[in-house]
């Protein structure tokens, strides 16, 4: 059990570093106004949804950090996979 916990923590940390580097790299590809700062691209003022933005990870509108673009299919697949994984552990 200890090995699984250490693996999950390490994978989470490595994934966080990878996502940050991807987000920083993708931020430099879009010159002009940042679509992530436009309130029209948010559903319920909470979820960033912009089919025209090809990035998966975008900067947050209000707080420092990043969020995901829910219009991208990989994001939906990861969320469904995580929900299934969590649901399979609940008895």
Buried (B, 14 or more C-beta within 10 A) or exposed (E): EEEEEEEEEEEEEEEEEEBEEBBEEBBEEBEEEEBBEEEEBBEEEEEBBBEEBEBBBBBEBEEEEBBBBBBBEEBEEEEEEEEEEEEEEEE
